Amino acid sequence: MASVLKVDKLDPQSGTALEIGSSGDTITIPSGATFTQSGTMNASAITAGTVDTARLGSGTASSSTVLYGDQTYKAEPSGGVSQFSSWYITATYTPGGTDGIITGWSQSDASGYNRLGTAPTESSDVFSMPETGWWWVTLTLTTGESSLYGDGYGLSIQLTTDSGSNFYNVVQGCNRHVTGTSTDQYRVTTIQGLVKITNVSTDKIRFYHGGIAVAYTDIIGGSQNATTSTMPTSYGTFSKLTDV
């Protein structure tokens, strides 16, 4: 029969060190008992076995999650572009004002177009991204002059973080028609920039023009289908590069 020693506290005789057991012995903490560590235990003391993943952080550890520096398990970052869609202006129109939102958007009808992932939603020409993350956004604006005027104008990609109460420029560009040449001349301008979406409900994107002479300049739209398109149309693209 094993001997049982019942005491409330063990102190080393010298007051500096206490050793329990000898080399080769097994020290057992029985089921139902709790070992409480109030002092310091070095990680180097763990020399065998595997630490349970639940002890490393919060969240669910799985083959599709990774442990981040804040000690939480999160979805494994995806590699490369995970979302892509292209949108175009369906018909040529004359802007109603010198400055204004660029209107008339629809998802591409090009015969070879393929969307990757989920498309943004569009309402009143304002786009909501399907996921948070860093998005690469491009705008290609094609304009035409109905008479010789030499109109110059600006264009921008804008972001709101308050559901549309205020929009701010992310990136801007400009172009100009040249006077003294034939009418119906066209200008194609592309701008692009990185947009951070942290809340899909409040963070939205729109395309904007400024300084257009509405009596002379049209924004060019039309089908992107190669079998019917006769000239470049205005379009924008949305590509998700990575998570926030």
PyMOL commands that set and color helices and strands:
alter all, ss='L'
color gray80, all
select helices_A, chain A and resi 43-45+53-55
alter helices_A, ss='H'
color red, helices_A
select strands_A, chain A and resi 65-67+73-75+83-89+100-101+105-107+121-123+126-128+133-145+152-160+168-176+186-197+204-210+217-219+235-242
alter strands_A, ss='S'
color yellow, strands_A
deselect
rebuild
show_as cartoon
